[in-house]
Amino acid sequence: MKYMYGIMVIAEAFFILLCAIKSTRKKEKLGRSVCIYEWVALMCAVVFVLYNYIPVVWAATLFKGLILAMFDWLLIFLLFYTQYYTNVYGGIKTVKIAMCVFAVCDTVAFIANTWNHKIFSVEFIKENVIHIEFVKNSFWYQAHFLFSYATITLLIFIYFYMIVTSARLYKLRYTVIAFTLLTGFLCDIATIRLDCMYDVPMLIYGIMSVMIYYLTFIYVPNELIENMLSVIVKDMYNGIICYDNKGRCVYFNELISDIYGDNYGYEDFEKIYAQWINDTSRKRSDYMKFDSKFEIDGKTRYFDISYKRIYDEKHRPLCDYFIYIDKTDMLQSLEREKYKATHDGLTGLLTREQFFIDTHELINKYAGMKFCIIYSNIKDFKFVNELFGIEKGDCVLKRQAQIIKEWKSDKMLSARIQNDRFAMCIPKDDLCEDDLIEAVKMMQEEFANTSFHLHLFIGIYEISDRNESVSIMCDKANIAGDTIKDNYESCIAYYDEHLLEISIEERRIIGEFDMALERKEFVMFLQPQVDCDGNAYGAEALVRWQHPDRGLLTPQKFIEVLEKAGLIYKLDRYMWERAAEKLSEWKKAGLEKYHISVNISTKDFFIIDVYETFTQLIRKYDINPENLKLEITETALMSDFEKNMEILKRLQAYGFKIEIDDFGSGYSSLNMLKDISADVLKIDMGFLRASENEAKGQDILESIISLAGKLGMEVITEGVEKNSQLQMLKMMGCKIFQGFYFSRPISVEEFEDKYLKI
């Protein structure tokens, strides 16, 4: 065992010697620090061998002291090496000097210990045991171990810090040293009391010395880096040609051969270079950029070419080189991005913004020619997506775009403006109304379905003012189309001045809206919801505009305008607040049993947080959520069914009652009943009129009322105008009514006087 251990120690010393010799060739700071460290490690290894294999007490005392002293120097030079290896801290000259002074004093003290035994003494030596007795109260004993362990701890911290903060590529360099140092340190602490000659920590520190050389100079050798750079230049995607100071071609890579052809050699490139020098003559500078294109494999490719001249330290020309950067893919990508930015992704037609730009340029380019804007829209297109799926809806849009692209006119522009809205700019002479009608019929026949009738309506505006904004031109054509969106007999309408008046009126309403809202010109009217005897359960909140100049305006004057302008959510929120405020007053007056129903518009779900808004009102006015009933139409619910249902379920869980308004006017009423759990079903008055005098209609109406009862839903019939209607509904089991038979919408004060007796 002793001889095997000796062979291991000698072999380790041999490897350290090789590392020390090889490191002497390194001249930079890092190399010098490795060199010094390796030589000290070698000296330590040699002394360690002498310590173990010269069985003389005084010699063992001397060699042990030298080992401990050289261990100080080993740690100091390891710290210096770490400074250059990690760059984690700067050199502090004062600290370095202090450490070296301490190491000198410590070395002298350990050598003197051979005779004075003030730090330790070797008591006896046996076959595998060298028994050492340390003087624990000795200053140098304590100072030595404090210095050693503090330095090792600092080194371990530095390397672990580098492991955590370094890129993965460099972690191995620091991990090996850190864990070797930590292992040696822990073994040193664990074996400090043992007298066995087999010193494991010294072997570990020796292995670390070899690893330091390997990680510094072999793991990432400069030769390998140079080879990698050579391969990269050879295989790089950019082409490169190099010429010496005499104009001789000295290098070109494979991409240059691909660009010019395999037949081109060094002499050919020298001729090209000489011709380029002649052509540029006085314009040539030390750095230039230009572009060019080449045919490669039958395809045109575009390159940015950079030229540069290199000088030595005395500004004498060394070489010239050209770099060819292929920008074909970049140009094609830019073209694709430009196309995507200017064309609709689904249909391939122009986008709204690009259509406005191109149309303005077109009509001004041909100033002597009359043009028209054609604007199309599909009535209730959202139901195509809801009934048949988005894929079917996209199929409709793509087919319409295809028909537009086939239009015969060389001065026509077309675009998908938004969703199912398309626009065309076409010379008036090329406009054929019969062709438009034929195209509409074609679309309707191709997508004919018993569940949904495709109604495409078209507005046409003849451009009279070329300086007018194209967006306004499209608005005018759209206004014309809107006039026939409920007329299934017509599909084309032309813009006229009367429509302009309507447009002006709409803009007037929009312009006055915010100020009117701020002045509280919008007032709440209530239409009673009563039993058959006229006793009120509550009321539905309806809005009126108390205009300072035009008097009391009904909702028909402004609701649709606000919906189109996307402002209806502001009015809805305002009305919800007024209803909650009134319910709070009733609660304080002891009239908490009465409710007010408020309407939620389709766009409310998209623009505002409906759940948060209503729950805040409940908290703000301290009212029962059951008294603020929420009305939503089938159409609003189906706009985004899953999302809206989730919101309604949360509101129900909070305590609100949900009413389905205008039941029977949509496309999927019965199907909707199985998917939702509303609290109240309001039967549409149009359904009521259609069912009044028909036995089949009455049976359907009675079945719906019965079905609602089985589903745990209350039923309110709205639009009750005659006593005969009331009697019929009573027989069918309906208990709550709303309509002109009982009362028109009235002011809050009138409602309170008549029904609440406040």
C-alpha positions in Angstrom: 0.0 0.0 0.0 2.8 2.4 0.9 4.6 1.8 -2.4 1.4 2.1 -4.4 0.7 5.4 -2.7 4.2 6.5 -3.4 3.8 5.6 -7.1 0.6 7.7 -7.2 2.3 10.7 -5.6 5.3 10.5 -7.9 3.1 10.1 -11.0 1.1 13.2 -9.9 4.4 15.1 -9.3 5.5 14.0 -12.8 2.3 15.4 -14.4 2.6 18.6 -12.4 6.2 18.9 -13.7 5.0 18.6 -17.3 2.4 21.3 -16.7 5.0 23.5 -15.1 7.5 23.1 -18.0 4.8 23.7 -20.6 3.4 26.7 -18.8 6.8 28.5 -18.9 6.1 29.2 -22.6 3.1 31.3 -21.8 3.9 35.0 -21.6 0.6 36.7 -20.9 -0.5 37.4 -17.3 -2.7 34.4 -17.1 0.0 32.2 -18.4 2.6 33.5 -16.0 0.2 33.0 -13.1 -0.3 29.4 -14.1 3.5 28.9 -14.5 4.2 30.2 -11.0 1.4 28.2 -9.5 2.5 24.9 -11.2 6.1 25.3 -10.0 5.1 25.9 -6.4 2.7 22.9 -6.7 5.6 20.9 -8.0 7.9 21.9 -5.1 5.1 21.1 -2.7 4.7 17.6 -4.3 8.5 16.9 -4.1 8.7 18.0 -0.4 5.6 15.9 0.3 7.4 12.8 -1.2 10.4 13.5 1.0 8.2 13.9 4.0 6.6 10.5 3.5 9.6 8.5 2.6 12.5 9.8 4.9 11.8 8.2 8.3 13.8 10.6 10.3 12.1 12.8 12.9 14.0 16.1 12.4 13.6 15.6 8.5 9.9 14.9 8.8 9.6 18.1 11.0 11.4 20.2 8.4 9.5 18.8 5.5 6.1 19.1 7.2 6.8 22.7 8.0 7.8 23.4 4.4 4.6 21.7 3.2 2.5 23.9 5.4 4.5 27.0 4.3 4.3 26.2 0.6 0.6 25.6 1.0 0.3 29.3 1.9 2.2 30.2 -1.3 0.1 27.8 -3.3 -3.1 29.4 -2.1 -1.7 32.9 -2.8 -0.7 32.0 -6.3 -4.1 30.2 -6.8 -5.8 33.5 -5.8 -3.6 35.5 -8.3 -4.4 32.9 -11.0 -8.2 33.2 -10.2 -8.0 36.9 -10.6 -6.9 36.6 -14.3 -8.9 33.4 -14.9 -12.3 34.8 -13.8 -11.9 38.6 -14.0 -14.4 38.7 -11.2 -12.3 41.2 -9.1 -9.5 43.6 -9.7 -6.1 43.2 -8.2 -5.6 45.0 -4.9 -1.9 45.7 -4.5 -2.0 46.3 -0.8 -3.8 43.0 -0.1 -1.3 41.1 -2.3 1.6 42.6 -0.5 0.1 41.8 2.9 -0.6 38.2 1.9 3.0 37.7 0.6 4.5 39.3 3.8 2.4 36.9 5.9 3.5 34.0 3.8 7.2 35.0 4.2 6.9 35.2 8.0 4.9 32.0 8.1 7.6 30.2 6.0 10.4 31.4 8.4 8.3 30.4 11.4 7.8 26.8 10.0 11.5 26.4 9.1 12.5 27.6 12.6 10.0 25.2 14.0 12.4 22.4 13.0 14.5 23.3 16.1 12.3 25.3 18.4 9.1 23.2 18.1 6.9 26.2 18.9 4.2 25.3 16.3 4.3 21.5 16.2 6.6 18.5 16.8 6.9 15.0 15.3 6.6 12.6 18.2 7.3 9.3 16.5 7.3 7.6 13.0 6.1 4.1 12.4 5.4 2.2 9.2 2.3 4.1 8.1 2.0 6.7 10.8 3.7 10.0 11.4 2.4 11.3 14.7 2.4 15.1 15.0 1.6 17.1 18.0 0.5 20.8 17.4 1.0 23.6 19.9 -2.6 24.8 19.7 -2.0 28.0 21.6 0.8 29.0 19.2 0.2 32.2 17.3 1.6 30.9 14.1 -0.4 27.7 14.4 -3.7 29.7 14.7 -2.7 32.3 12.1 -1.6 29.7 9.5 -4.9 27.7 9.6 -7.0 30.9 9.8 -5.2 32.3 6.7 -5.5 29.0 4.8 -9.1 28.3 5.5 -10.2 31.9 4.9 -8.4 31.9 1.6 -9.8 28.6 0.5 -13.3 29.8 1.5 -12.9 32.9 -0.6 -11.7 30.9 -3.6 -14.6 28.5 -3.3 -17.1 31.5 -3.1 -15.5 33.1 -6.2 -15.8 29.9 -8.3 -19.3 29.2 -7.3 -20.2 32.8 -8.1 -18.8 32.2 -11.6 -20.8 29.0 -11.9 -24.0 30.8 -11.2 -23.4 33.9 -13.3 -21.6 32.4 -16.3 -23.0 31.1 -19.6 -23.4 27.4 -19.8 -20.5 27.1 -22.3 -18.1 28.3 -19.6 -19.6 26.6 -16.5 -17.4 23.5 -16.7 -14.2 25.6 -16.5 -15.2 26.9 -13.1 -17.2 23.8 -11.8 -14.2 21.5 -12.0 -11.9 23.8 -10.0 -14.7 24.7 -7.5 -15.7 21.1 -6.6 -12.1 19.9 -6.6 -11.1 22.7 -4.2 -14.2 22.1 -2.0 -13.5 18.3 -1.9 -9.9 18.9 -0.9 -11.0 21.4 1.7 -13.6 19.1 3.3 -11.1 16.1 3.2 -8.5 18.3 4.9 -10.9 19.2 7.7 -12.0 15.6 8.1 -8.4 14.2 8.3 -6.7 17.0 10.2 -6.5 14.8 13.4 -5.3 11.6 11.6 -1.7 10.5 11.8 -1.9 8.3 8.6 0.8 9.1 6.0 -1.8 8.7 3.2 -2.8 12.4 2.8 -5.8 12.4 0.5 -6.2 16.2 0.4 -2.7 16.6 -1.0 -3.5 14.2 -3.8 -6.7 16.1 -4.5 -4.9 19.5 -4.6 -2.3 17.9 -6.9 -5.0 16.7 -9.3 -6.4 20.3 -9.2 -3.0 21.7 -10.3 -3.1 19.5 -13.3 -6.7 20.4 -14.1 -5.9 24.1 -13.8 -3.4 23.7 -16.6 -5.8 21.7 -18.7 -8.7 24.0 -18.3 -6.6 27.1 -19.0 -4.6 26.0 -22.0 -6.0 22.7 -23.5 -9.8 22.8 -22.9 -10.2 25.8 -25.3 -6.9 26.0 -27.1 -6.0 28.9 -29.3 -5.1 26.5 -32.1 -8.7 25.1 -32.1 -10.1 28.6 -32.2 -7.9 29.4 -35.2 -9.1 26.3 -37.0 -12.7 27.1 -36.2 -12.3 30.6 -37.6 -10.7 29.1 -40.7 -13.6 26.7 -41.2 -16.1 29.5 -40.6 -14.5 31.7 -43.2 -14.5 28.8 -45.6 -18.1 27.7 -45.0 -19.6 31.1 -44.1 -22.8 32.1 -46.0 -21.2 35.3 -47.1 -18.8 35.3 -50.0 -15.3 36.6 -49.5 -12.4 37.3 -51.9 -8.9 38.5 -50.7 -6.2 40.2 -52.7 -2.6 41.0 -51.7 -1.1 44.4 -52.0 -0.1 43.6 -55.6 -3.6 42.8 -56.7 -3.1 39.0 -56.7 -6.1 36.9 -55.6 -5.0 34.9 -52.6 -8.3 33.4 -51.4 -12.0 33.0 -52.2 -14.6 30.7 -50.7 -17.1 28.4 -52.2 -19.9 31.0 -52.3 -17.9 33.1 -54.6 -17.5 30.1 -56.9 -21.3 29.7 -56.8 -21.8 33.3 -57.7 -19.4 33.6 -60.6 -19.3 29.9 -61.6 -16.9 27.0 -61.1 -15.0 28.0 -64.2 -13.7 31.2 -62.5 -10.2 30.9 -61.1 -7.6 33.1 -59.4 -6.6 34.8 -62.7 -10.2 35.6 -63.6 -10.8 37.2 -60.2 -7.6 39.2 -60.6 -8.9 40.6 -64.0 -12.3 41.5 -62.4 -10.4 43.2 -59.6 -8.2 45.2 -62.0 -11.2 46.2 -64.0 -13.0 47.4 -60.8 -9.9 49.4 -59.8 -9.9 51.0 -63.2 -13.6 51.8 -63.1 -13.6 53.3 -59.7 -10.3 55.2 -60.2 -10.5 58.4 -58.1 -13.8 57.5 -56.4 -12.2 54.6 -54.6 -11.7 54.9 -50.9 -10.5 52.5 -48.2 -14.0 51.4 -47.4 -16.9 51.2 -50.0 -20.3 49.6 -50.3 -22.3 48.8 -53.4 -24.8 46.2 -54.5 -25.1 43.9 -57.4 -27.2 40.9 -58.7 -26.2 37.5 -60.1 -27.9 34.6 -61.8 -27.3 31.5 -59.6 -29.0 28.2 -60.6 -31.4 30.1 -62.9 -32.5 32.4 -60.1 -31.7 36.1 -59.6 -30.0 36.8 -56.3 -29.1 40.2 -54.8 -26.0 41.0 -52.9 -24.6 43.8 -50.8 -20.8 44.0 -51.5 -18.4 45.6 -49.0 -14.8 46.5 -50.0 -12.1 47.3 -47.5 -8.3 47.9 -47.6 -6.2 46.8 -44.6 -3.0 48.6 -43.6 -0.1 47.6 -41.2 1.1 49.6 -38.2 3.0 52.0 -40.6 0.0 52.5 -42.8 1.4 50.4 -45.6 -1.2 48.5 -47.6 -1.4 44.8 -46.7 -4.5 43.5 -48.6 -7.9 44.2 -50.0 -11.0 42.1 -49.5 -14.6 42.0 -50.7 -17.5 40.5 -48.7 -20.6 39.5 -50.6 -23.7 39.5 -48.4 -26.7 37.8 -49.9 -29.8 40.0 -49.3 -32.2 38.1 -51.5 -34.1 36.5 -48.7 -34.2 39.8 -46.8 -35.6 41.6 -49.9 -38.2 38.8 -50.5 -39.1 39.0 -46.8 -39.6 42.7 -47.0 -41.7 42.3 -50.1 -43.8 39.7 -48.3 -44.1 41.9 -45.2 -45.1 44.8 -47.5 -47.7 42.7 -49.1 -49.0 41.5 -45.7 -49.2 45.1 -44.6 -51.1 46.3 -47.7 -53.3 43.2 -48.4 -55.9 41.3 -46.4 -54.5 38.0 -45.2 -57.8 36.1 -45.9 -58.9 37.5 -49.3 -55.8 38.9 -50.8 -57.6 42.3 -51.5 -56.2 45.6 -50.3 -56.4 46.6 -46.7 -58.6 49.5 -45.6 -55.7 51.9 -45.2 -54.0 50.9 -48.5 -57.3 51.2 -50.4 -57.7 54.8 -49.2 -54.1 55.7 -50.3 -54.3 53.9 -53.7 -57.8 55.2 -54.4 -56.8 58.8 -53.8 -53.8 58.4 -56.2 -56.0 56.7 -58.8 -58.8 59.3 -59.0 -56.3 62.1 -59.1 -54.2 60.4 -61.7 -57.2 60.2 -64.1 -58.7 63.6 -63.3 -60.9 63.6 -66.4 -62.6 60.3 -65.6 -65.5 59.8 -63.3 -65.2 57.2 -60.6 -67.6 55.4 -58.2 -67.2 53.8 -54.8 -69.0 50.5 -54.4 -69.5 49.4 -50.8 -71.0 46.0 -49.9 -72.1 44.4 -46.7 -73.8 41.2 -45.7 -76.7 41.5 -43.3 -76.2 39.7 -40.0 -73.0 38.0 -41.3 -72.1 37.1 -37.7 -74.9 34.5 -37.8 -73.1 32.6 -40.6 -70.2 32.1 -38.2 -72.4 31.2 -35.4 -74.7 28.8 -37.3 -72.2 27.2 -39.7 -68.8 27.9 -38.2 -66.0 30.4 -38.9 -64.6 28.2 -41.7 -67.9 28.6 -43.6 -67.9 32.3 -43.0 -64.3 32.6 -44.3 -65.5 30.6 -47.4 -68.2 33.2 -48.1 -65.7 36.1 -47.8 -63.1 34.4 -50.0 -65.7 33.6 -52.7 -66.9 37.3 -52.7 -63.3 38.4 -53.0 -62.8 36.0 -56.0 -65.8 37.5 -57.7 -64.5 41.0 -57.2 -61.1 40.0 -58.6 -62.8 38.8 -61.8 -64.3 42.2 -62.4 -63.4 43.4 -65.8 -61.7 46.8 -65.4 -58.1 47.8 -65.7 -58.6 50.9 -63.4 -60.3 49.2 -60.5 -59.2 48.9 -56.9 -60.8 46.6 -54.4 -60.4 46.0 -50.6 -61.7 44.2 -47.6 -62.5 47.2 -45.4 -63.6 45.3 -42.3 -65.1 41.9 -41.5 -67.7 41.3 -44.3 -67.5 44.8 -45.7 -65.8 45.2 -49.1 -65.2 48.3 -51.2 -64.3 49.0 -54.8 -63.3 52.0 -56.7 -64.2 51.7 -60.4 -64.6 54.1 -63.4 -68.3 55.0 -63.8 -68.2 53.8 -67.4 -67.2 50.4 -66.3 -69.9 50.1 -63.7 -72.7 47.8 -64.8 -75.6 47.4 -62.4 -76.8 44.2 -64.0 -73.3 42.7 -63.3 -73.6 43.6 -59.7 -77.0 42.1 -59.4 -75.8 38.9 -61.1 -72.9 38.7 -58.7 -75.2 39.1 -55.7 -77.5 36.4 -57.1 -74.5 34.1 -57.7 -73.4 34.5 -54.1 -76.9 33.8 -52.7 -77.4 30.7 -54.8 -74.0 29.3 -53.9 -74.6 29.7 -50.2 -78.4 29.0 -50.1 -79.5 27.4 -46.9 -82.8 26.9 -45.2 -81.4 28.2 -41.9 -80.0 31.4 -43.2 -80.7 33.6 -46.2 -77.6 35.4 -47.4 -78.6 39.0 -48.1 -75.8 41.1 -49.6 -76.6 44.8 -50.0 -74.6 47.3 -52.0 -74.2 51.1 -51.7 -72.8 53.2 -54.6 -71.4 56.7 -54.3 -70.4 58.7 -57.4 -67.3 60.7 -56.5 -68.0 64.4 -56.9 -65.2 65.9 -54.9 -61.8 64.3 -55.5 -60.2 66.1 -52.5 -62.7 64.5 -50.2 -61.3 61.9 -47.8 -61.7 58.4 -49.3 -62.9 57.1 -45.9 -65.8 59.6 -46.2 -66.5 58.4 -49.7 -66.8 54.9 -48.4 -69.0 56.1 -45.5 -71.4 57.7 -48.0 -71.6 54.5 -50.1 -72.1 52.6 -46.8 -74.9 54.9 -45.8 -76.6 54.2 -49.1 -76.4 50.5 -48.6 -77.7 50.7 -45.0 -81.0 52.2 -46.4 -81.9 48.8 -47.9 -80.4 46.3 -45.4 -83.9 45.3 -44.3 -85.3 45.3 -47.9 -84.9 41.8 -49.3 -86.3 42.9 -52.7 -83.4 45.3 -53.4 -79.7 44.9 -53.3 -78.4 48.2 -54.7 -78.9 51.8 -53.5 -77.3 55.1 -54.6 -76.2 57.8 -52.3 -78.0 61.2 -52.5 -78.2 64.4 -50.5 -81.0 63.1 -48.3 -78.7 60.4 -47.1 -76.2 63.2 -46.4 -78.7 64.9 -44.2 -79.1 61.7 -42.3 -75.4 61.4 -42.0 -75.1 65.0 -40.7 -77.8 64.2 -38.2 -76.0 61.2 -37.0 -72.8 63.2 -36.6 -74.7 65.9 -34.8 -75.9 63.3 -32.3 -72.4 61.9 -31.8 -71.0 65.4 -31.4 -73.5 66.4 -28.7 -73.5 63.0 -26.9 -70.7 63.4 -24.4 -71.7 66.9 -23.3 -75.3 65.7 -23.0 -74.2 62.8 -20.9 -72.2 65.1 -18.7 -75.2 67.5 -18.3 -77.5 64.5 -17.4 -79.8 65.3 -20.3 -80.6 61.6 -20.6 -83.4 60.7 -18.3 -84.8 57.4 -17.2 -88.4 56.5 -18.0 -90.0 53.4 -16.6 -92.5 51.0 -18.2 -94.4 49.1 -15.5 -94.2 45.3 -15.3 -97.6 44.3 -13.7 -99.9 41.5 -12.9 -103.3 41.1 -14.7 -104.9 43.6 -12.3 -102.3 46.2 -13.0 -100.3 45.9 -9.7 -96.7 46.6 -10.4 -93.8 44.2 -9.6 -91.3 46.7 -11.0 -90.4 48.3 -14.3 -88.1 48.3 -17.2 -85.8 51.3 -17.5 -85.9 53.1 -20.8 -84.0 56.1 -21.9 -85.2 59.5 -23.2 -83.0 62.4 -24.3 -84.3 65.7 -22.8 -82.6 67.9 -25.5 -82.4 71.6 -24.5 -83.4 72.7 -28.1 -85.3 69.8 -29.6 -87.3 68.6 -26.7 -87.8 65.0 -25.6 -86.2 62.6 -28.0 -87.2 59.0 -28.2 -84.6 56.2 -28.4 -85.3 55.7 -32.1 -83.7 59.0 -32.7 -80.3 58.2 -31.2 -79.8 54.6 -30.0 -78.9 53.1 -33.4 -76.6 56.0 -34.1 -74.7 55.5 -30.8 -74.5 51.7 -31.4 -73.0 52.3 -34.8 -70.5 54.8 -33.3 -69.5 52.4 -30.5 -70.7 54.8 -27.8 -73.7 52.9 -26.5 -71.7 51.5 -23.7 -71.4 54.9 -22.1 -75.2 55.5 -22.2 -75.8 52.0 -20.8 -73.4 52.5 -18.0 -75.1 55.9 -17.3 -78.6 54.2 -17.2 -77.4 51.4 -14.9 -76.1 54.0 -12.5 -79.5 55.9 -12.5 -81.4 52.7 -11.9 -79.2 51.7 -9.0 -79.5 55.2 -7.5 -83.3 55.0 -7.7 -83.4 51.5 -6.2 -81.3 52.9 -3.3 -83.9 55.6 -2.8 -86.8 53.1 -2.8 -84.9 50.9 -0.3 -84.6 53.8 2.1 -88.3 54.5 1.7 -89.2 50.9 2.5 -90.1 49.9 -1.0 -87.4 47.3 -1.5 -89.8 44.7 -3.1 -89.8 46.6 -6.4 -87.3 45.9 -9.1 -85.9 47.8 -12.2 -84.7 45.9 -15.3 -81.9 47.4 -17.3 -80.7 46.5 -20.8 -77.2 45.2 -21.6 -76.1 45.8 -25.2 -74.0 43.5 -27.4 -71.0 45.9 -27.4 -71.0 46.3 -23.6 -69.4 42.8 -23.2 -66.6 43.8 -25.5 -65.8 47.2 -24.2 -66.4 47.2 -20.5 -66.1 44.7 -17.6 -69.8 44.0 -17.1 -69.4 41.9 -14.0 -67.2 44.4 -12.2 -69.4 47.4 -13.2 -72.6 45.8 -11.8 -71.1 44.5 -8.6 -69.5 47.9 -7.9 -73.0 49.5 -8.3 -74.4 47.0 -5.8 -71.7 47.9 -3.3 -71.8 51.6 -4.0 -75.6 52.0 -3.4 -76.1 49.1 -1.0 -78.9 47.5 -2.8 -80.1 43.9 -3.3 -78.8 42.6 -6.7 -82.1 40.8 -7.2 -83.8 44.2 -7.6 -81.5 45.3 -10.4 -82.5 42.8 -13.1 -80.4 42.5 -16.2 -82.0 42.2 -19.6 -80.0 40.8 -22.5 -81.2 39.9 -26.0 -80.6 36.7 -27.8 -78.5 38.6 -30.4 -76.2 40.1 -27.7 -75.8 36.7 -26.0 -74.9 34.9 -29.2 -72.2 37.4 -30.2 -69.7 35.5 -28.1 -71.8 32.8 -26.4 -69.2 31.0 -24.2 -67.6 34.2 -22.9 -71.0 36.0 -22.3 -72.5 32.9 -20.6 -69.5 32.8 -18.2 -70.1 36.5 -17.3 -73.8 35.9 -16.8 -73.2 32.8 -14.6 -70.9 34.9 -12.4 -73.6 37.6 -12.1 -76.2 35.0 -11.2 -73.9 33.6 -8.5 -73.6 37.1 -7.1 -77.4 37.4 -6.9 -78.6 39.1 -10.1 -81.7 37.9 -12.0 -81.0 37.5 -15.7 -83.8 38.2 -18.3 -83.8 37.1 -21.9 -85.4 39.9 -23.8 -87.2 39.8 -27.2 -87.4 36.0 -27.1 -88.4 34.6 -30.5 -86.8 37.3 -32.6 -83.5 35.5 -33.0 -82.3 32.4 -34.9 -81.8 29.8 -32.2 -84.2 30.5 -29.4 -85.1 27.0 -28.4 -81.6 25.8 -28.8 -80.5 28.6 -26.5 -82.9 27.6 -23.8 -81.2 24.3 -23.2 -77.7 25.9 -23.0 -78.5 28.8 -20.6 -80.1 29.2 -17.2 -81.9 32.5 -17.3 -84.3 33.6 -14.6 -86.9 35.4 -16.7 -88.0 34.9 -20.3 -89.5 38.0 -22.0 -91.6 37.0 -25.1 -91.2 39.3 -28.0 -94.3 41.4 -28.9 -93.8 40.6 -32.6 -94.2 36.9 -31.7 -97.3 37.8 -29.7 -99.0 39.6 -32.6 -98.1 36.8 -35.0 -99.7 34.2 -32.7 -102.8 36.0 -31.5 -105.4 34.8 -34.0 -103.8 31.5 -35.1 -104.4 28.3 -33.3 -101.0 26.9 -34.1 -99.3 30.1 -32.9 -101.2 30.0 -29.7 -100.2 26.4 -29.2 -96.5 27.4 -29.7 -96.8 30.4 -27.3 -98.6 28.3 -24.7 -95.9 25.6 -25.0 -93.1 28.1 -24.5 -94.8 29.5 -21.4 -95.2 26.0 -20.1 -91.7 25.0 -21.0 -90.3 28.1 -19.3 -92.2 27.2 -16.1 -90.7 23.7 -16.2 -87.2 25.2 -16.6 -87.8 27.3 -13.5 -88.1 30.6 -15.4 -90.6 33.4 -15.0 -92.3 34.7 -18.1 -93.0 38.3 -19.0 -95.0 39.1 -22.2 -94.2 42.5 -23.5 -96.2 44.5 -26.0 -99.6 43.7 -24.6 -101.9 46.2 -26.2 -105.4 44.7 -26.0 -107.6 43.1 -23.4 -108.0 40.0 -25.7 -104.3 39.5 -25.6 -104.3 39.8 -21.8 -107.1 37.2 -21.4 -105.4 34.8 -23.8 -102.0 35.1 -22.0 -103.7 34.6 -18.6 -105.3 31.3 -19.8 -101.8 30.2 -21.0 -100.4 30.7 -17.5 -98.5 34.0 -17.9 -98.6 36.2 -14.8 -96.5 39.3 -15.6 -97.2 41.7 -18.4 -95.7 44.8 -20.0 -97.2 46.9 -22.7 -99.3 49.9 -23.7 -102.5 48.2 -22.5 -101.3 49.0 -19.0 -99.0 51.9 -19.5 -96.6 53.5 -21.9 -93.1 54.3 -20.6 -93.6 57.2 -18.1 -91.3 59.4 -16.1 -90.0 58.1 -12.8 -92.0 60.6 -10.8 -95.3 59.5 -12.6 -94.4 55.9 -12.0 -93.9 56.5 -8.3 -97.1 58.5 -7.9 -99.2 55.9 -9.8 -97.7 52.6 -8.6 -95.6 53.2 -5.5 -97.6 55.9 -3.7 -94.5 57.6 -2.4 
